Amino acid sequence: MTPPIGWPSRRWQERRRSHLGVPAAHWHPRQGLTWYWQLQGRVNNSRPVAAYDIDGFGNPAAEVALLHAAGKHVVCYVDAGTWENWRPDAGRFPRSALGRPNGWPGERWLDIRQPPVASLIASRTASQCQGKRFDAVEFDNIDAYSNRSGFPITAADQLRFDRWLATTAHADGLAVFQKNDPEQARQLEPYFDGLLSESCHVYSECAAYRSYLRAGKPVLDAEYGLAPSRFCAVERRVGIMGARYDLALDGRVWQPCW
């Protein structure tokens, strides 16, 4: 079922819900959400948190069910802005949609303006997230316009694509978290249910996410190079749920602020 690029019509959303057999309702996470993020290795299921964020491709439905049985909400990590050469659907992306490397091995920016890219991301969301009964999706790399992607992607292109991502997730019965992109946070907040930032304290970007905090939505922050004593007190004061992780996100480092 190929989606239109840009903001989906109400008729398309209804058709998609009917096609997938899922309800329109979705989880509405609240501010103060305790969380754990692990994208590599065997998931540590013993963290005392309300929500887990794990890789959508790398974890089976049984892992999601196990976390649900423990009373956790589960967030599905999906890369929506870069091509990853190890994913099973990597060969389905047109060569013309592959841009510059984004700094991580095996990854290249995607031309989000191309309809086949939107179609493949929608398929990922349905098969890997909704199909495995995740509660939400975290779309990564949704800021190509502010990077050297190899394509003339504008802020307007990115905003249109990101809003479309949020509506697609909601049509699949999933909550959706914005990832980074502080410059467009105020415009995106009405469409998203929460936000995940990386190093907003280091880069002095935390204030850009005030619109989420004012709306009572969770703002989560992963810091990598700072000791918790350097950022936790400040983030707690404004309502940001921060934690220290290692860049590999393999479960070795987890120091929450709460």
ZADO-1210 file (C-alpha; in nm, 4 decimals, padded with zeros to 6 digits):
<atoms>
<atom x="00.0000" y="00.0000" z="00.0000" code="MET" pos="1"/>
<atom x="00.1946" y="00.3003" z="-00.1268" code="THR" pos="2"/>
<atom x="00.1438" y="00.6220" z="00.0723" code="PRO" pos="3"/>
<atom x="00.1422" y="00.9683" z="-00.0800" code="PRO" pos="4"/>
<atom x="00.4384" y="01.1918" z="-00.0047" code="ILE" pos="5"/>
<atom x="00.3586" y="01.4858" z="00.2185" code="GLY" pos="6"/>
<atom x="00.0652" y="01.5187" z="00.4545" code="TRP" pos="7"/>
<atom x="-00.1687" y="01.2179" z="00.4120" code="PRO" pos="8"/>
<atom x="-00.5352" y="01.2839" z="00.3560" code="SER" pos="9"/>
<atom x="-00.7936" y="01.1697" z="00.6098" code="ARG" pos="10"/>
<atom x="-00.9261" y="00.9249" z="00.3489" code="ARG" pos="11"/>
<atom x="-00.5774" y="00.7688" z="00.3095" code="TRP" pos="12"/>
<atom x="-00.5414" y="00.7344" z="00.6886" code="GLN" pos="13"/>
<atom x="-00.8784" y="00.5581" z="00.7118" code="GLU" pos="14"/>
<atom x="-00.7862" y="00.3252" z="00.4241" code="ARG" pos="15"/>
<atom x="-00.4562" y="00.2386" z="00.5907" code="ARG" pos="16"/>
<atom x="-00.6231" y="00.1604" z="00.9242" code="ARG" pos="17"/>
<atom x="-00.8749" y="-00.0574" z="00.7461" code="SER" pos="18"/>
<atom x="-00.6017" y="-00.2317" z="00.5472" code="HIS" pos="19"/>
<atom x="-00.3963" y="-00.3097" z="00.8574" code="LEU" pos="20"/>
<atom x="-00.6896" y="-00.3874" z="01.0825" code="GLY" pos="21"/>
<atom x="-00.5641" y="-00.1619" z="01.3634" code="VAL" pos="22"/>
<atom x="-00.7509" y="00.0941" z="01.5742" code="PRO" pos="23"/>
<atom x="-00.6889" y="00.4661" z="01.5502" code="ALA" pos="24"/>
<atom x="-00.6221" y="00.4919" z="01.9244" code="ALA" pos="25"/>
<atom x="-00.2628" y="00.4915" z="02.0423" code="HIS" pos="26"/>
<atom x="-00.0594" y="00.5290" z="02.3612" code="TRP" pos="27"/>
<atom x="-00.0204" y="00.8836" z="02.4923" code="HIS" pos="28"/>
<atom x="00.2999" y="00.8878" z="02.7001" code="PRO" pos="29"/>
<atom x="00.3094" y="01.1363" z="02.9847" code="ARG" pos="30"/>
<atom x="00.5790" y="01.3725" z="03.0983" code="GLN" pos="31"/>
<atom x="00.8142" y="01.2153" z="03.3510" code="GLY" pos="32"/>
<atom x="00.8385" y="00.8883" z="03.1560" code="LEU" pos="33"/>
<atom x="01.1167" y="00.6643" z="03.2860" code="THR" pos="34"/>
<atom x="01.2938" y="00.4925" z="02.9979" code="TRP" pos="35"/>
<atom x="01.5726" y="00.2654" z="02.8823" code="TYR" pos="36"/>
<atom x="01.7355" y="00.2648" z="02.5372" code="TRP" pos="37"/>
<atom x="01.9244" y="-00.0295" z="02.3898" code="GLN" pos="38"/>
<atom x="01.9797" y="-00.0848" z="02.0180" code="LEU" pos="39"/>
<atom x="02.2517" y="-00.3511" z="02.0182" code="GLN" pos="40"/>
<atom x="02.3062" y="-00.6835" z="02.1943" code="GLY" pos="41"/>
<atom x="02.0669" y="-00.8958" z="02.3919" code="ARG" pos="42"/>
<atom x="01.8154" y="-00.6663" z="02.5595" code="VAL" pos="43"/>
<atom x="01.8541" y="-00.6298" z="02.9349" code="ASN" pos="44"/>
<atom x="01.4975" y="-00.6835" z="03.0511" code="ASN" pos="45"/>
<atom x="01.5588" y="-00.6004" z="03.4171" code="SER" pos="46"/>
<atom x="01.5640" y="-00.2195" z="03.4045" code="ARG" pos="47"/>
<atom x="01.3078" y="-00.0619" z="03.6433" code="PRO" pos="48"/>
<atom x="01.1488" y="00.1732" z="03.3897" code="VAL" pos="49"/>
<atom x="00.8102" y="00.2346" z="03.2307" code="ALA" pos="50"/>
<atom x="00.9288" y="00.2253" z="02.8682" code="ALA" pos="51"/>
<atom x="01.1923" y="00.0475" z="02.6594" code="TYR" pos="52"/>
<atom x="01.3246" y="00.1773" z="02.3260" code="ASP" pos="53"/>
<atom x="01.4676" y="-00.1124" z="02.1197" code="ILE" pos="54"/>
<atom x="01.5516" y="-00.1867" z="01.7568" code="ASP" pos="55"/>
<atom x="01.2496" y="-00.2770" z="01.5451" code="GLY" pos="56"/>
<atom x="01.4313" y="-00.5048" z="01.3016" code="PHE" pos="57"/>
<atom x="01.6623" y="-00.6624" z="01.5578" code="GLY" pos="58"/>
<atom x="01.3994" y="-00.7787" z="01.8064" code="ASN" pos="59"/>
<atom x="01.1205" y="-01.0321" z="01.7503" code="PRO" pos="60"/>
<atom x="00.7592" y="-00.9998" z="01.8573" code="ALA" pos="61"/>
<atom x="00.8411" y="-01.2354" z="02.1451" code="ALA" pos="62"/>
<atom x="01.0747" y="-00.9754" z="02.2970" code="GLU" pos="63"/>
<atom x="00.8033" y="-00.7100" z="02.2770" code="VAL" pos="64"/>
<atom x="00.5553" y="-00.9508" z="02.4376" code="ALA" pos="65"/>
<atom x="00.8039" y="-01.0284" z="02.7158" code="LEU" pos="66"/>
<atom x="00.8412" y="-00.6587" z="02.7972" code="LEU" pos="67"/>
<atom x="00.4649" y="-00.6098" z="02.7825" code="HIS" pos="68"/>
<atom x="00.4221" y="-00.8949" z="03.0296" code="ALA" pos="69"/>
<atom x="00.6562" y="-00.7065" z="03.2643" code="ALA" pos="70"/>
<atom x="00.4318" y="-00.3991" z="03.2395" code="GLY" pos="71"/>
<atom x="00.6516" y="-00.1976" z="03.0029" code="LYS" pos="72"/>
<atom x="00.5587" y="00.0116" z="02.7030" code="HIS" pos="73"/>
<atom x="00.7876" y="-00.0641" z="02.4093" code="VAL" pos="74"/>
<atom x="00.9174" y="00.1850" z="02.1514" code="VAL" pos="75"/>
<atom x="01.0309" y="00.0683" z="01.8064" code="CYS" pos="76"/>
<atom x="01.3525" y="00.2218" z="01.6712" code="TYR" pos="77"/>
<atom x="01.3350" y="00.2740" z="01.2935" code="VAL" pos="78"/>
<atom x="01.5782" y="00.4716" z="01.0801" code="ASP" pos="79"/>
<atom x="01.3671" y="00.6947" z="00.8578" code="ALA" pos="80"/>
<atom x="01.6365" y="00.9231" z="00.7182" code="GLY" pos="81"/>
<atom x="01.9370" y="00.7091" z="00.6319" code="THR" pos="82"/>
<atom x="01.9976" y="00.3879" z="00.4397" code="TRP" pos="83"/>
<atom x="02.1603" y="00.1088" z="00.6424" code="GLU" pos="84"/>
<atom x="02.3361" y="-00.1547" z="00.4323" code="ASN" pos="85"/>
<atom x="02.2712" y="-00.4380" z="00.6806" code="TRP" pos="86"/>
<atom x="01.8925" y="-00.4125" z="00.6891" code="ARG" pos="87"/>
<atom x="01.6955" y="-00.6841" z="00.5067" code="PRO" pos="88"/>
<atom x="01.5183" y="-00.4261" z="00.2898" code="ASP" pos="89"/>
<atom x="01.8375" y="-00.2373" z="00.1933" code="ALA" pos="90"/>
<atom x="01.8284" y="-00.3655" z="-00.1648" code="GLY" pos="91"/>
<atom x="01.4795" y="-00.2261" z="-00.2202" code="ARG" pos="92"/>
<atom x="01.5881" y="00.1403" z="-00.1986" code="PHE" pos="93"/>
<atom x="01.6602" y="00.3006" z="-00.5380" code="PRO" pos="94"/>
<atom x="02.0260" y="00.3907" z="-00.5924" code="ARG" pos="95"/>
<atom x="01.9222" y="00.7432" z="-00.6827" code="SER" pos="96"/>
<atom x="01.7891" y="00.7865" z="-00.3266" code="ALA" pos="97"/>
<atom x="02.1240" y="00.7108" z="-00.1593" code="LEU" pos="98"/>
<atom x="02.3238" y="01.0184" z="-00.0653" code="GLY" pos="99"/>
<atom x="02.6393" y="01.0952" z="00.1282" code="ARG" pos="100"/>
<atom x="02.7597" y="00.8843" z="00.4241" code="PRO" pos="101"/>
<atom x="02.6264" y="01.0186" z="00.7518" code="ASN" pos="102"/>
<atom x="02.9331" y="00.9311" z="00.9595" code="GLY" pos="103"/>
<atom x="02.8265" y="00.5845" z="01.0762" code="TRP" pos="104"/>
<atom x="02.9619" y="00.2730" z="00.9016" code="PRO" pos="105"/>
<atom x="02.7293" y="00.1443" z="00.6316" code="GLY" pos="106"/>
<atom x="02.4874" y="00.4391" z="00.6480" code="GLU" pos="107"/>
<atom x="02.4010" y="00.6978" z="00.3843" code="ARG" pos="108"/>
<atom x="02.1462" y="00.9774" z="00.3833" code="TRP" pos="109"/>
<atom x="01.8216" y="00.9129" z="00.1968" code="LEU" pos="110"/>
<atom x="01.6438" y="01.1467" z="-00.0429" code="ASP" pos="111"/>
<atom x="01.3220" y="01.1739" z="00.1563" code="ILE" pos="112"/>
<atom x="01.1556" y="01.3593" z="-00.1322" code="ARG" pos="113"/>
<atom x="01.1349" y="01.0396" z="-00.3395" code="GLN" pos="114"/>
<atom x="00.8011" y="00.8517" z="-00.3073" code="PRO" pos="115"/>
<atom x="00.9690" y="00.5051" z="-00.3035" code="PRO" pos="116"/>
<atom x="01.1557" y="00.6075" z="00.0118" code="VAL" pos="117"/>
<atom x="00.8332" y="00.7084" z="00.1846" code="ALA" pos="118"/>
<atom x="00.6716" y="00.3816" z="00.0773" code="SER" pos="119"/>
<atom x="00.9561" y="00.1728" z="00.2205" code="LEU" pos="120"/>
<atom x="00.9585" y="00.3607" z="00.5509" code="ILE" pos="121"/>
<atom x="00.5827" y="00.3118" z="00.5789" code="ALA" pos="122"/>
<atom x="00.6337" y="-00.0609" z="00.5174" code="SER" pos="123"/>
<atom x="00.8952" y="-00.0729" z="00.7931" code="ARG" pos="124"/>
<atom x="00.6618" y="00.0951" z="01.0370" code="THR" pos="125"/>
<atom x="00.3790" y="-00.1440" z="00.9593" code="ALA" pos="126"/>
<atom x="00.5794" y="-00.4673" z="00.9503" code="SER" pos="127"/>
<atom x="00.8422" y="-00.4127" z="01.2171" code="GLN" pos="128"/>
<atom x="00.6543" y="-00.1892" z="01.4639" code="CYS" pos="129"/>
<atom x="00.2805" y="-00.2377" z="01.4281" code="GLN" pos="130"/>
<atom x="00.3237" y="-00.5994" z="01.3185" code="GLY" pos="131"/>
<atom x="00.5234" y="-00.6854" z="01.6316" code="LYS" pos="132"/>
<atom x="00.2795" y="-00.4994" z="01.8579" code="ARG" pos="133"/>
<atom x="00.5101" y="-00.2186" z="01.9659" code="PHE" pos="134"/>
<atom x="00.3412" y="00.0754" z="02.1395" code="ASP" pos="135"/>
<atom x="00.5348" y="00.3553" z="01.9705" code="ALA" pos="136"/>
<atom x="00.7993" y="00.4326" z="01.7119" code="VAL" pos="137"/>
<atom x="01.1142" y="00.6458" z="01.7311" code="GLU" pos="138"/>
<atom x="01.2151" y="00.7677" z="01.3847" code="PHE" pos="139"/>
<atom x="01.5879" y="00.8372" z="01.3604" code="ASP" pos="140"/>
<atom x="01.7754" y="01.0805" z="01.1355" code="ASN" pos="141"/>
<atom x="01.4825" y="01.3060" z="01.0530" code="ILE" pos="142"/>
<atom x="01.7037" y="01.6105" z="01.0008" code="ASP" pos="143"/>
<atom x="01.8671" y="01.5602" z="00.6601" code="ALA" pos="144"/>
<atom x="01.8007" y="01.9226" z="00.5666" code="TYR" pos="145"/>
<atom x="02.0532" y="02.0423" z="00.8283" code="SER" pos="146"/>
<atom x="02.3239" y="01.7949" z="00.7236" code="ASN" pos="147"/>
<atom x="02.5367" y="01.7380" z="00.4132" code="ARG" pos="148"/>
<atom x="02.3027" y="01.4756" z="00.2725" code="SER" pos="149"/>
<atom x="02.4004" y="01.5097" z="-00.0928" code="GLY" pos="150"/>
<atom x="02.0497" y="01.6300" z="-00.1812" code="PHE" pos="151"/>
<atom x="01.8955" y="01.9804" z="-00.1872" code="PRO" pos="152"/>
<atom x="01.6498" y="01.8935" z="00.0901" code="ILE" pos="153"/>
<atom x="01.4941" y="02.2050" z="00.2395" code="THR" pos="154"/>
<atom x="01.3542" y="02.2696" z="00.5860" code="ALA" pos="155"/>
<atom x="01.0060" y="02.2692" z="00.4280" code="ALA" pos="156"/>
<atom x="01.0741" y="01.9278" z="00.2692" code="ASP" pos="157"/>
<atom x="01.1841" y="01.7918" z="00.6060" code="GLN" pos="158"/>
<atom x="00.8900" y="01.9369" z="00.7934" code="LEU" pos="159"/>
<atom x="00.6463" y="01.7869" z="00.5434" code="ARG" pos="160"/>
<atom x="00.8153" y="01.4449" z="00.5652" code="PHE" pos="161"/>
<atom x="00.8353" y="01.4454" z="00.9456" code="ASP" pos="162"/>
<atom x="00.4693" y="01.5367" z="00.9829" code="ARG" pos="163"/>
<atom x="00.3850" y="01.2600" z="00.7377" code="TRP" pos="164"/>
<atom x="00.5877" y="01.0136" z="00.9478" code="LEU" pos="165"/>
<atom x="00.3909" y="01.1061" z="01.2586" code="ALA" pos="166"/>
<atom x="00.0561" y="01.0669" z="01.0854" code="THR" pos="167"/>
<atom x="00.1614" y="00.7333" z="00.9337" code="THR" pos="168"/>
<atom x="00.2585" y="00.6033" z="01.2782" code="ALA" pos="169"/>
<atom x="-00.0710" y="00.7178" z="01.4291" code="HIS" pos="170"/>
<atom x="-00.2597" y="00.5500" z="01.1448" code="ALA" pos="171"/>
<atom x="-00.0819" y="00.2283" z="01.2471" code="ASP" pos="172"/>
<atom x="-00.1991" y="00.2718" z="01.6067" code="GLY" pos="173"/>
<atom x="00.1439" y="00.3800" z="01.7302" code="LEU" pos="174"/>
<atom x="00.2584" y="00.6727" z="01.9398" code="ALA" pos="175"/>
<atom x="00.5525" y="00.8555" z="01.7830" code="VAL" pos="176"/>
<atom x="00.8640" y="01.0256" z="01.9195" code="PHE" pos="177"/>
<atom x="01.0500" y="01.3042" z="01.7428" code="GLN" pos="178"/>
<atom x="01.4276" y="01.2477" z="01.7323" code="LYS" pos="179"/>
<atom x="01.6499" y="01.5566" z="01.7641" code="ASN" pos="180"/>
<atom x="01.5861" y="01.8390" z="01.5071" code="ASP" pos="181"/>
<atom x="01.5558" y="02.1162" z="01.7687" code="PRO" pos="182"/>
<atom x="01.5076" y="02.3822" z="01.5009" code="GLU" pos="183"/>
<atom x="01.1675" y="02.2412" z="01.4039" code="GLN" pos="184"/>
<atom x="01.0515" y="02.1102" z="01.7419" code="ALA" pos="185"/>
<atom x="00.7899" y="02.3796" z="01.7946" code="ARG" pos="186"/>
<atom x="00.6329" y="02.3103" z="01.4539" code="GLN" pos="187"/>
<atom x="00.6458" y="01.9328" z="01.4973" code="LEU" pos="188"/>
<atom x="00.5195" y="01.9082" z="01.8556" code="GLU" pos="189"/>
<atom x="00.1471" y="01.9075" z="01.7668" code="PRO" pos="190"/>
<atom x="00.2034" y="01.5960" z="01.5528" code="TYR" pos="191"/>
<atom x="00.4305" y="01.3960" z="01.7864" code="PHE" pos="192"/>
<atom x="00.3682" y="01.2401" z="02.1289" code="ASP" pos="193"/>
<atom x="00.7133" y="01.2919" z="02.2777" code="GLY" pos="194"/>
<atom x="01.0738" y="01.3694" z="02.1916" code="LEU" pos="195"/>
<atom x="01.4093" y="01.1953" z="02.2235" code="LEU" pos="196"/>
<atom x="01.7153" y="01.4175" z="02.2200" code="SER" pos="197"/>
<atom x="02.0813" y="01.3261" z="02.2019" code="GLU" pos="198"/>
<atom x="02.3155" y="01.5491" z="02.4025" code="SER" pos="199"/>
<atom x="02.0843" y="01.8481" z="02.4234" code="CYS" pos="200"/>
<atom x="02.2759" y="01.9616" z="02.7329" code="HIS" pos="201"/>
<atom x="02.6142" y="01.9447" z="02.5594" code="VAL" pos="202"/>
<atom x="02.4881" y="02.1359" z="02.2566" code="TYR" pos="203"/>
<atom x="02.2714" y="02.3819" z="02.4548" code="SER" pos="204"/>
<atom x="01.9591" y="02.2656" z="02.2704" code="GLU" pos="205"/>
<atom x="01.7349" y="02.1587" z="02.5598" code="CYS" pos="206"/>
<atom x="01.5465" y="02.4900" z="02.5632" code="ALA" pos="207"/>
<atom x="01.4323" y="02.4240" z="02.2052" code="ALA" pos="208"/>
<atom x="01.2048" y="02.1482" z="02.3366" code="TYR" pos="209"/>
<atom x="00.9972" y="02.3675" z="02.5694" code="ARG" pos="210"/>
<atom x="00.6885" y="02.3297" z="02.3507" code="SER" pos="211"/>
<atom x="00.6797" y="01.9574" z="02.4362" code="TYR" pos="212"/>
<atom x="00.7201" y="02.0279" z="02.8068" code="LEU" pos="213"/>
<atom x="00.4455" y="02.2910" z="02.7984" code="ARG" pos="214"/>
<atom x="00.2167" y="02.0369" z="02.6296" code="ALA" pos="215"/>
<atom x="00.2812" y="01.7818" z="02.9052" code="GLY" pos="216"/>
<atom x="00.4671" y="01.5481" z="02.6690" code="LYS" pos="217"/>
<atom x="00.7861" y="01.3605" z="02.7637" code="PRO" pos="218"/>
<atom x="01.1248" y="01.4952" z="02.6622" code="VAL" pos="219"/>
<atom x="01.3949" y="01.2283" z="02.6932" code="LEU" pos="220"/>
<atom x="01.7638" y="01.3123" z="02.6693" code="ASP" pos="221"/>
<atom x="02.0551" y="01.0748" z="02.6135" code="ALA" pos="222"/>
<atom x="02.3914" y="01.2222" z="02.7135" code="GLU" pos="223"/>
<atom x="02.7082" y="01.0367" z="02.6188" code="TYR" pos="224"/>
<atom x="03.0186" y="01.2251" z="02.7298" code="GLY" pos="225"/>
<atom x="02.9011" y="01.3893" z="03.0519" code="LEU" pos="226"/>
<atom x="02.8815" y="01.2509" z="03.4031" code="ALA" pos="227"/>
<atom x="02.5247" y="01.2653" z="03.5407" code="PRO" pos="228"/>
<atom x="02.6375" y="01.5263" z="03.7945" code="SER" pos="229"/>
<atom x="02.6974" y="01.7624" z="03.5031" code="ARG" pos="230"/>
<atom x="02.3437" y="01.7596" z="03.3621" code="PHE" pos="231"/>
<atom x="02.0911" y="01.5756" z="03.5805" code="CYS" pos="232"/>
<atom x="02.0032" y="01.8567" z="03.8213" code="ALA" pos="233"/>
<atom x="01.9394" y="02.1048" z="03.5395" code="VAL" pos="234"/>
<atom x="01.7274" y="01.8618" z="03.3396" code="GLU" pos="235"/>
<atom x="01.5248" y="01.7472" z="03.6397" code="ARG" pos="236"/>
<atom x="01.4444" y="02.1077" z="03.7208" code="ARG" pos="237"/>
<atom x="01.2775" y="02.1671" z="03.3829" code="VAL" pos="238"/>
<atom x="01.1171" y="01.8229" z="03.3500" code="GLY" pos="239"/>
<atom x="01.3533" y="01.6531" z="03.1036" code="ILE" pos="240"/>
<atom x="01.4163" y="01.2840" z="03.1690" code="MET" pos="241"/>
<atom x="01.7894" y="01.2489" z="03.1125" code="GLY" pos="242"/>
<atom x="02.0216" y="00.9515" z="03.1311" code="ALA" pos="243"/>
<atom x="02.3820" y="00.8753" z="03.0441" code="ARG" pos="244"/>
<atom x="02.4472" y="00.6067" z="02.7796" code="TYR" pos="245"/>
<atom x="02.7429" y="00.4909" z="02.5735" code="ASP" pos="246"/>
<atom x="02.7405" y="00.5640" z="02.2001" code="LEU" pos="247"/>
<atom x="02.7052" y="00.1948" z="02.1145" code="ALA" pos="248"/>
<atom x="02.3740" y="00.1801" z="02.3029" code="LEU" pos="249"/>
<atom x="02.4522" y="-00.1797" z="02.3895" code="ASP" pos="250"/>
<atom x="02.3401" y="-00.1773" z="02.7515" code="GLY" pos="251"/>
<atom x="02.6832" y="-00.1365" z="02.9103" code="ARG" pos="252"/>
<atom x="02.6176" y="00.2182" z="03.0340" code="VAL" pos="253"/>
<atom x="02.2910" y="00.3410" z="03.1824" code="TRP" pos="254"/>
<atom x="02.2903" y="00.6109" z="03.4492" code="GLN" pos="255"/>
<atom x="01.9431" y="00.7699" z="03.4765" code="PRO" pos="256"/>
<atom x="01.8801" y="01.1041" z="03.6418" code="CYS" pos="257"/>
<atom x="01.5697" y="00.9899" z="03.8319" code="TRP" pos="258"/>
</atoms>
